Amino acid sequence: MYRRSLWQTIGGYKSNVSGFDDWDFWLAAAISGATAQYLPEAYLLHRRHSVSQLWQLLPHYETLYARIILNNASVFTDNEQQAAADFLQHGKASSLLSSSRFVFLNQYYAGYPDNLQSVCVS
């Protein structure tokens, strides 16, 4: 949950990262100085299954991550920005972009049973 004023400050979700637009939005929110508060109760259920949107996006992960880097360049190093720009121009992913997918998936599955991982990866 966030205030409408934050949405207006950020400019809403960016369409060039569709599917990862929430990641991009929250990064932009942090850059703008927004703070967050931990809410210990669950307010929604996030289901994970083998035909979810995430699995449709994974083949495009490097492109989306490169766009997130360039959308929020002020918090990324010059090397990260260059790797993102090079990938978008030439299509060759640097080790930064390629390894990031594995870090992302590791965090995505943190705390979930091992059998869920094998179902979704297969």
Residue frames as qw, qx, qy, qz and C-alpha x, y, z in Angstrom:
[[0.000, 0.890, 0.455, 0.000, 0.00, 0.00, 0.00],
 [0.415, -0.085, 0.018, 0.905, 1.20, 3.48, -0.73],
 [0.129, 0.687, 0.320, -0.639, -0.15, 6.98, -0.89],
 [0.566, 0.734, 0.355, 0.123, -1.43, 8.48, -4.12],
 [0.005, 0.964, -0.226, -0.141, 1.11, 11.30, -3.72],
 [0.509, -0.442, 0.673, 0.306, 3.93, 8.73, -4.00],
 [0.632, 0.415, 0.621, 0.206, 2.36, 7.36, -7.19],
 [0.311, 0.937, 0.155, 0.021, 2.20, 10.89, -8.58],
 [0.263, -0.836, 0.419, 0.236, 5.80, 11.68, -7.55],
 [0.556, -0.209, 0.741, 0.313, 7.12, 8.53, -9.24],
 [0.375, 0.378, -0.431, -0.729, 4.88, 8.89, -12.27],
 [0.898, 0.082, 0.126, -0.412, 3.20, 5.51, -11.82],
 [0.809, -0.119, 0.538, 0.204, 4.37, 2.23, -13.26],
 [0.115, 0.604, -0.530, -0.584, 6.69, 2.32, -16.26],
 [0.877, 0.326, 0.110, -0.336, 5.44, 0.37, -19.26],
 [0.534, 0.625, -0.568, -0.040, 8.92, -0.64, -20.48],
 [0.045, 0.309, -0.899, 0.308, 9.25, -3.12, -17.59],
 [0.751, -0.147, -0.106, -0.635, 5.80, -4.70, -17.76],
 [0.891, -0.103, -0.442, 0.007, 5.70, -7.66, -15.43],
 [0.633, -0.175, -0.379, 0.651, 8.48, -6.27, -13.24],
 [0.015, 0.690, 0.145, 0.709, 6.86, -2.85, -12.98],
 [0.630, -0.752, -0.153, -0.114, 6.35, -3.22, -9.24],
 [0.792, -0.230, -0.015, 0.565, 10.10, -3.86, -8.73],
 [0.372, 0.395, 0.153, 0.826, 10.89, -0.75, -10.78],
 [0.285, -0.779, -0.244, -0.502, 8.25, 1.30, -8.93],
 [0.721, -0.673, -0.125, 0.108, 9.53, 0.40, -5.45],
 [0.693, -0.045, 0.046, 0.718, 13.10, 1.13, -6.46],
 [0.144, 0.551, 0.200, 0.798, 12.02, 4.53, -7.78],
 [0.507, -0.779, -0.254, -0.267, 10.07, 5.10, -4.55],
 [0.768, -0.464, -0.087, 0.433, 13.16, 4.42, -2.44],
 [0.507, 0.216, 0.138, 0.823, 15.22, 6.75, -4.64],
 [0.096, -0.694, -0.257, -0.666, 12.62, 9.48, -4.11],
 [0.009, -0.346, 0.556, -0.756, 13.07, 9.15, -0.35],
 [0.755, -0.321, -0.205, -0.533, 9.93, 7.18, 0.44],
 [0.107, -0.337, 0.861, -0.364, 10.12, 5.01, 3.52],
 [0.664, -0.158, -0.627, -0.376, 8.31, 1.79, 4.26],
 [0.469, -0.390, 0.572, -0.549, 6.94, 0.07, 7.30],
 [0.213, 0.063, -0.973, -0.068, 6.81, -3.66, 7.92],
 [0.695, -0.172, 0.062, -0.695, 3.30, -5.02, 8.37],
 [0.219, -0.294, 0.920, -0.135, 3.42, -8.40, 10.16],
 [0.643, 0.301, 0.613, -0.346, 0.06, -9.60, 8.88],
 [0.267, 0.083, 0.753, 0.595, -0.52, -11.02, 5.42],
 [0.357, 0.494, 0.213, -0.764, -2.87, -8.83, 3.38],
 [0.714, 0.468, -0.258, -0.453, -2.83, -10.89, 0.20],
 [0.842, -0.126, 0.517, 0.089, -2.03, -14.36, -1.01],
 [0.300, 0.695, -0.528, -0.385, 0.67, -14.75, -3.63],
 [0.936, 0.055, 0.340, -0.071, 0.33, -18.11, -5.36],
 [0.019, 0.641, -0.679, -0.358, 3.29, -19.65, -7.14],
 [0.835, 0.187, 0.509, -0.088, 2.76, -22.22, -9.84],
 [0.565, -0.122, 0.589, 0.565, 4.35, -23.42, -13.05],
 [0.314, 0.564, 0.558, 0.522, 2.14, -21.35, -15.39],
 [0.183, -0.828, -0.286, 0.447, 2.37, -18.03, -13.57],
 [0.340, 0.940, -0.006, 0.025, 3.29, -14.76, -15.19],
 [0.376, -0.759, 0.492, 0.200, 6.82, -15.03, -13.78],
 [0.682, -0.068, 0.668, 0.290, 7.57, -18.09, -15.93],
 [0.546, 0.729, 0.362, 0.198, 6.41, -16.22, -19.03],
 [0.022, 0.990, -0.142, 0.012, 8.70, -13.30, -18.11],
 [0.713, -0.516, 0.382, 0.283, 11.86, -15.28, -17.29],
 [0.732, 0.312, 0.355, 0.491, 12.99, -15.57, -20.93],
 [0.232, 0.807, 0.126, 0.528, 12.98, -11.74, -20.94],
 [0.622, -0.690, -0.221, 0.299, 14.53, -11.31, -17.50],
 [0.570, -0.172, 0.113, 0.795, 17.79, -9.71, -18.69],
 [0.120, 0.500, 0.376, 0.771, 15.93, -7.20, -20.87],
 [0.407, -0.800, -0.363, -0.252, 13.60, -6.21, -18.05],
 [0.671, -0.576, -0.117, 0.453, 16.43, -5.95, -15.53],
 [0.474, 0.100, 0.206, 0.850, 18.51, -3.86, -17.95],
 [0.074, -0.656, -0.361, -0.658, 15.57, -1.47, -18.32],
 [0.577, -0.761, -0.290, 0.057, 15.15, -1.29, -14.53],
 [0.644, -0.287, 0.009, 0.709, 18.83, -0.35, -14.25],
 [0.265, 0.258, 0.284, 0.884, 18.50, 2.40, -16.86],
 [0.283, -0.743, -0.445, -0.412, 15.16, 3.64, -15.45],
 [0.592, -0.804, -0.055, -0.001, 16.83, 4.08, -12.05],
 [0.715, 0.482, -0.254, 0.439, 20.40, 4.82, -13.12],
 [0.106, -0.801, 0.314, -0.498, 21.25, 6.98, -10.12],
 [0.710, -0.513, 0.418, -0.240, 21.56, 3.94, -7.83],
 [0.959, 0.142, 0.172, 0.176, 23.55, 1.77, -10.21],
 [0.483, -0.537, 0.366, 0.587, 27.25, 1.98, -10.99],
 [0.332, 0.660, -0.374, -0.560, 28.57, 3.19, -14.32],
 [0.005, -0.246, 0.943, 0.226, 29.56, -0.43, -15.11],
 [0.316, 0.358, 0.843, -0.248, 26.03, -1.67, -14.40],
 [0.406, 0.712, 0.154, -0.552, 24.53, 1.06, -16.56],
 [0.212, 0.576, -0.630, -0.475, 26.96, 0.27, -19.38],
 [0.151, -0.027, 0.986, 0.060, 26.22, -3.47, -19.16],
 [0.391, 0.541, 0.637, -0.385, 22.49, -2.71, -19.35],
 [0.365, 0.739, -0.132, -0.551, 22.88, -0.36, -22.31],
 [0.064, 0.434, -0.825, -0.357, 25.16, -2.82, -24.14],
 [0.286, 0.177, 0.939, -0.076, 22.67, -5.64, -23.64],
 [0.425, 0.664, 0.440, -0.430, 19.75, -3.60, -24.94],
 [0.309, 0.740, -0.339, -0.492, 21.79, -2.52, -27.97],
 [0.293, 0.492, -0.787, -0.229, 23.61, -5.75, -28.81],
 [0.884, -0.122, -0.205, -0.401, 21.70, -8.52, -27.01],
 [0.692, 0.161, -0.628, 0.319, 24.71, -10.06, -25.28],
 [0.614, -0.754, -0.107, -0.205, 24.14, -10.38, -21.54],
 [0.166, 0.624, -0.630, 0.432, 27.04, -9.63, -19.24],
 [0.450, -0.099, -0.839, 0.290, 27.68, -11.85, -16.24],
 [0.133, 0.037, 0.429, -0.893, 25.95, -9.16, -14.13],
 [0.615, 0.063, -0.124, -0.776, 22.67, -9.57, -15.97],
 [0.689, 0.060, -0.693, -0.202, 22.90, -13.36, -16.34],
 [0.361, -0.026, -0.801, 0.476, 23.79, -14.07, -12.72],
 [0.279, -0.074, 0.288, -0.913, 21.13, -11.69, -11.47],
 [0.705, -0.092, -0.428, -0.558, 18.42, -14.07, -12.71],
 [0.665, -0.082, -0.721, 0.177, 19.71, -16.80, -10.40],
 [0.123, 0.003, -0.538, 0.834, 19.91, -14.44, -7.43],
 [0.472, -0.089, -0.070, -0.874, 16.35, -13.30, -8.18],
 [0.759, -0.118, -0.547, -0.334, 15.01, -16.86, -8.31],
 [0.483, -0.026, -0.728, 0.486, 16.85, -17.80, -5.12],
 [0.104, 0.009, 0.395, -0.913, 15.16, -14.91, -3.32],
 [0.589, -0.079, -0.322, -0.737, 11.83, -15.72, -4.94],
 [0.783, -0.136, -0.592, -0.136, 11.92, -19.23, -3.48],
 [0.143, 0.311, -0.674, 0.655, 13.38, -18.33, -0.07],
 [0.374, -0.070, 0.607, -0.698, 11.38, -20.12, 2.60],
 [0.806, 0.178, -0.099, -0.555, 9.36, -22.31, 0.22],
 [0.844, -0.175, 0.507, -0.018, 9.50, -26.11, 0.20],
 [0.215, -0.416, 0.719, 0.514, 12.03, -27.70, -2.17],
 [0.402, 0.328, 0.839, 0.165, 9.29, -29.60, -4.01],
 [0.297, 0.858, 0.284, -0.309, 7.72, -26.29, -5.16],
 [0.043, -0.723, 0.468, 0.506, 10.98, -25.32, -6.82],
 [0.286, -0.112, 0.881, 0.359, 11.18, -28.55, -8.82],
 [0.376, 0.607, 0.696, -0.074, 7.55, -28.23, -9.95],
 [0.213, 0.910, 0.110, -0.337, 7.99, -24.66, -11.18],
 [0.129, -0.665, 0.569, 0.465, 11.40, -25.10, -12.80],
 [0.464, 0.032, 0.848, 0.253, 10.53, -28.19, -14.81]]
